Amino acid sequence: MVDWTKLRKELIGEGKKSPLPPQIKLPMLPKAVMEFSQKSEDPKATPKELSKIIETDAGISCELLRMVNSSALGLRRKVSSIQQTITLMGIRSTKLFLITTGLKQAMSTNDSKLINLPNFWSTNLERALMAREVARLMKVDPDIAFSAAMLQDFLLPILSKELFDLYLQFTINQDSNPCLINEYERRHFSWDHCEAAANVMLDWSFPDELICTVYLHHEGLKLLTHPELSKTTAAAVTVASLIPDPLRQDPNGLNQLIQLHEAWEEFNLFEMAEQIDTELREESTAASNYLSLKNRLEKHAALIESN
């Protein structure tokens, strides 16, 4: 078992020194999310008490009920109250959902010129769906993997807005001199969005496993050979992070996914991609503009074979 608190301290310490420059304005999580996160740490907290906190935010309440009644969970009877939802999902899973939903809500007013937010969240959802499936293959927590994949890039819309010229140059360079985005960030800033996000998440009292998993999400396939982390949520999320996004953060992502498909018998990439495409169309309105993951993989595999 990984000691996530110990690992988090090794990676970022106690989070007292954020690497972000002072001009970067961070989003504010909804009050209901912050209060729920704090109250949920009390072992005596009841679903009834916790439901009252969520019900103070109508938007988040509606999202929670929509999610729990979605076809993905396949419930025989519809859930009609927040208290029922918490009892059904459990406090921990409810907290993870609120964190991701609350952060998405907090980011909704961001107007980065480089990142279209609906497409950004669709890409995150695509990765989250894969992270969840890989976590299930590894027999580790699929909820943590899903949440971490949704959160891994949450700072990029803000950073690309405030530091527009440098991130624009990164996208231009990907045509002639491709590299990993975190390597580019470290060359120019001495920090990357992984480290910055982990520090922000610690300030918000997020779980250490979630923080570490976000911090490590650009470690790639090498994490699958790590003696302690190879079968953890962190490894599941690094695999999902290889799915390309509009910024082209990892120019070699599809190649690595296909390599893993060939090396790991249980990792049926194309079957998984077809399932993810179906779920993405059900969950995301922006997905209608997307070229399906399976289609992209098949085209890339054909290109590799022809060369």
N, C-alpha and C positions, 0 to 999 in steps of 0.2 A: 504493500500500500504506500502511495506517495504521501508524504507529509506536505500538503499544499501550503500551509502557513510558513513552514521552514523554507520552502522553495521560493515563495513570494518575497520573503525577507532577503534571500540571496539575490533575487533578480532586481528588486527596486527598494529594498530596505523598508523603512516605515512610511515612505511616501511624503516626507516633509519637504522635499526639494523637487517640485515639479519642473521638468525641463522646458515647459512651454514658455515662450516669451510673454511678458505681461499684457501685450496688446491683444492677445487671443482671448476672445470672449466665449466662455463655455456656456452650454445650454443649462437651463435649470430644470431639474426633474420635477414633475408634478408633486405637489404637497402630499397627496394621498399615497403616492409610491414611497416617498421618504418615510412617512409615518408608518406605513405597513411594514417596510423593511426593518425599522427599529422595533416595532411592537412584536413582530414575528420572532425576534430573538428571545423573547420572554417565554420560557417553557410553560407558563401558566396561561398564556394567551389562548382564548377560545375562538373557534370559527365565527361565533356570533359577534364577539368584540372586533375581530379583524374585518368582518364583512361591513360593519358600520363605517370603518375607515375608507374602504373602497367606494362605498355608496355615496360618499361626499363628492366624487368625481363621476359625473354622468357618462362622459365619453369613455373613460376606462372601464366603467361598469358594463357598458354596452359591448365593448370589445371583448371583455372576458366572457360574457354570456354567449356572444357570437362564436367565439372559439370553442367553448366547451360543448356547444350544440352543433358544431360543424360535422360534416360527414367523416372527417378524419378520425374522430373518436368513436363513431358508430354506436352511439348510445341508443338504447331502445326507447327510452322516455326522455322527453325534453326537460332540461334543467331550467327552472324559472326564477331562482334567487341566487344572490351572491353567496349566501351562507351555504346553500346546497353545493355550489361550485367548489368552494374551499374544502368542504367535507369530502367531495368526490376526488378532487385533484390532489389534496394534501397541501399543507401550508408551504412547503418548500417549492413545489412545482408552481403554485400560484404566485409566489414571490418572483420566480424566474420570469414568468409571463409578464408580470407587472413591470419588471425592470426593462424588458425589451420594448414593451408597448409604451411605457412612459417615456423612454428615451426617443423612440420614434416620434411621439407627440411633441417632445421638446425640440426636435430637429425640424419640425414641419415648416418653420418660417425661414429656414436657411435658403439663401438664393445664390449658391455658388455658380459661377459661369461655366465651370468645367464639369460639374456633376448634376445631372438631372435626377432629382430626388425620387420620383416614382420608379425610374429604372434602377437607381441605386438600391432601393429597398427590395426590388424584385431580384436583383443579383444576390443580395444578402440572403433572401429567402431561399433561393436556389442552392446556395452553399449550405445553409442551415439544414435543408432537407437531406442533402448528401451527408453532412456531418452526423445527423441523427442515424442514418442507415449504417454508416461506417462504425459508429459507436455500438450499435446493436450487434454488428459482426464481431466486434472486439469484446462484447459483453461488459461494456461500461455505461455510465449514465447518459442516456440519449437526450435528456432534458438539458443538462449542462452543455453538452455538445451543440445542441440546437441554439441555445441562447448565446453561447460564445461566438458561434458563426454569424449570428445576426448582429452582434455587437462589435465584431473585430475591427471594422473600419469606420465606426461611428464618428470619429474625429475628422475623417478626410474631407467631408463637405465644408467643415469650418476652416480647416487648414488651407484647402485649395482656394477658399474665398479670401482669407486674410493674407496668404502668401502666394497670390495668384501667379505672378510671373515665374516663380521657381517651379511650381507644379505644371504650369503650361510648358515650360522648357523640358520637363521630364517627359511629357507626352510626345513632344516633337522629337526628342532624342530616341524614343523607342523604335523609330523607323531606321535610324542609322547606327545607333549604339545602345542596343537594348540592355536593360539591367533590372534587378529587383528594386522595387520602389523604396524598401527600407534601406538598401545600400546607398541609393541616391540621397535619401534624406539624411543619413549619417554623414555623408560627405559634405553636405551643405549646412546642416544644422547642429551636428554632433549628437542628435537624438533622432528617433523615428516615431511614426504614429503608433507603433506597438507599445513602446515604452511610455509614451505620453498618455495613451488610453489607459494603460494599467495604473498609472499614478492617479488619474482622475477617478477611476473605478474604486481605488482604495479610499480616496477621500469621500466617496459616496457609500462606503461600507458594504461594497459588493462582496460576495463570497470569494475566498482566496483561490479556490479551484477555477472559478470563472476568470479572475484576474490573471492567473498564470497562463491559462489557456489562450486568452487574448494576446498576452505578451509574446507567446511562442508561435503565433499562427503563421509566420513566414519562415519557419524552420524547414519546411518542405519534407521530402521523403526521408531525409536523414534522421528525423525524429522516430521513424519506425524501427530504427536499429539502436535506439538509446536503451541502455540496460534497465532504466526505471520508467521511462515515459512512453515506451513503444506501444503499450496497450492501455492507453489512458484517453480521456477526452481531448487532451492536447494533441495527441497523434491523429485522432479522428478529424479534428478541425484543420490541422495542417493539410490533410488530404483534400478536404473540401475547398480549402483556400486556393487550390490549384486551378479551380474553375475560372476562366478569364472574366474580366470585368472591363467596362469602358475605358478605365485608365491604363489597362494592360500592366497591372502591378507585377505579374510574373509572366514574362514573355514565353517561358518554356513550360507553362502549366499543363497544356493538353498533352504534350509529349510525355510528361511525367505520369499523368493519369493513365495513359495507354501502357506505359512501361509497368505500372503497378498492376494493371489488369492482366498483363501477360505473366507476371511473376506470382500473383496471389490468386489461387484458384477460387476462393470464396468471394473475391471482389469482382463480381460480374458487372463491369462498368456500364455496358450498353443497356442491360436490363434495368439497372439502377437508374440510368439516365431517363429511360422511358417512363418509369414510375415517377421520377421527380418532375418531368415535364407535365404529366397529368395533374399532379398535386399543385404545381405552380399555377397552372391555368385556373384551377378552382379557387386558389387563395389570393391571387394578385391580378388586379385589373390592368396593370401595366404589362403583364406577361403576353398580352395579345400582340405586342410589337416585337416580341423576342423571337429570334431564331432558336429553335429548340436545342437543348443540350445534346440530345442524341444525334440530331442532324449535324451539329458542329463536330462532334466526335467522329462520326462516320466520314465526313468530308476530310477531316484531318488525318484519319487513319488511311484513307485512300491516297492522300497526298504523300504520306510517308512511304507507302508501298510503291507508289509510282517512281519515287526517287531512289 
